[in-house]
Amino acid sequence: MNWTRLRRMTFSLPLALLAALLLVAINETGYQRSRGAVADLGRSYATRNALNQLLQNMLNAETGLRGYLLTGDQAYLPPYEQAVRAINGHLDGLRQTYAGLPEQSAEFAALAQQVAHRLQALDQSLARQARPGSDAASPAPRGGDMGDLHAIRASAARLIAHSEQQAHASTQEIQQALMLSRLGIAGVAIIGLLAFYMYLRQTNALHQANAREQQALAHERDRLEQLVRERTQSLTQLANHLQQVREDERAHLARELHDELGALLTAAKLDLARLKSRIDLQHSDNAERVQHLTDTLNSGIALKRRIIENLRPSSLSNLGLTAALENLTRDFAAHGGVQMDTSFDEVPLSEAAQLTVYRLVQESLTNIGKYANARQVLVCVHDRADHVLVQVRDDGQGFDSTRIAPDAHGLLGMRHRVEAAGGQFEIRSTPGVGTLVSATLPRESAAAPDAS
């Protein structure tokens, strides 16, 4: 970019900012003026309306009282009293309105005095009518009636005329503000168009440079994506290898425990059987110690068997997946105190895939026993046309499946196992309803090589 282009850019940017500031200032000035004029216009209309209502209520009061004086009917008094209350309310409102207007306050004071004098005369006429022995058909005294009404109307008319003048002035103020905004916006629009034209020229100058930068960024992005794919594949292979190594170590440890520890415990039981024939079991202390030793050896053998089954279930290798899952669910129901429902089909899966299904069910039951507080659990393995469906459902307390914690390694491990076997893993759970762990494995896994 040469010096001329840089100088034009440094000129167009302040010009655009100046146009924006002018537009804001003009709009704000017009808004404030229009707002004040609208407020004055509203007060003028409200004042004129109040004065008209005052005159109307004066007429209503006169009409109601005259009707009562002429007919003596009590039905004319409520409209009269209501009109008097309305007149007093209008006077209070107008008094607050004219409190800050010294020019009209004197005229309003005269109007208020005239209205009060007229109301006092009406009250006196009403009081005379209420005296005992008064003639109900006699009209009220008319001395000064028309003069008072004309004076009230004249004072109100002058105040209304002044309100109309204020409304006209406010209307002119609004028109001036609108004209100012119109001229200002037109000028700012011209400045903005000029700045936009200069900006377009600079945009054309920068377009080619941006295109070259985008091309370089696209090349770098492709390189990074390829690197991410390679690293992901490498990490996946490493995770599968570590998983297989873990299973191999479990199998090796299970064989060692079965052979070595099993031999030691068996030898101990044989020695104990020989000792029983040589010890006087009639003695209570000897019998109790021998029985305690026998129970201890039996507990050790049961513990050894349970540890071996957790490390590498022998039933899975010897009897198949269905038998292994039946043993697993039966033991969980016995120790967990829950109602277990199972439905297992014979499924064509490889040894690695069968181990994946077993670990999935095992981990799900472990989580149910730790966190779910469930009363009923359903475990099913079904053979479908093109896949094998595995589901573990419970009626426990559930959780928000959209907010799984990053340290939930059990769930992440299940997902990795299923996806490594070419399947799909899904968890659906609702707080207070329960949880469903579902996995689908391809039936082709029966003919696929071992995942290791």
Secondary structure by P-SEA (a helix, b strand, c coil): ccaaaaaaaaaaaaaaaaaaaaaaaaaaaaaaaaaaaaaaaaaaaaaaaaaaaaaaaaaaaaaaaaaaaacccccaaaaaaaaaaaaaaaaaaaaaaacccccaaaaaaaaaaaaaaaaaaaaaaaaaaacccccccccccccaaaaaaaaaaaaaaaaaaaaaaaaaaaaaaaaaaaaaaaaaaaaaaaaaaaaaaaaaaaaaaaaaaaaaaaaaaaaaaaaaaaaaaaaaaaaaaaaaaaaaaaaaaaaaaaaaaacaaaaaaaaaaaaaaaaaaacccccaaaaaaaaaaaaaaaaaaaaaaaaaaaacccccccccaaaaaaaaaaaaaaaacbbbbbbbccccccaaaaaaaaaaaaaaaaaaaccccccbbbbbbbbcccbbbbbbbbcccccccccccccaaaaaaaaaaaaaacbbbbbbbccccbbbbbbbbbcccccccccc
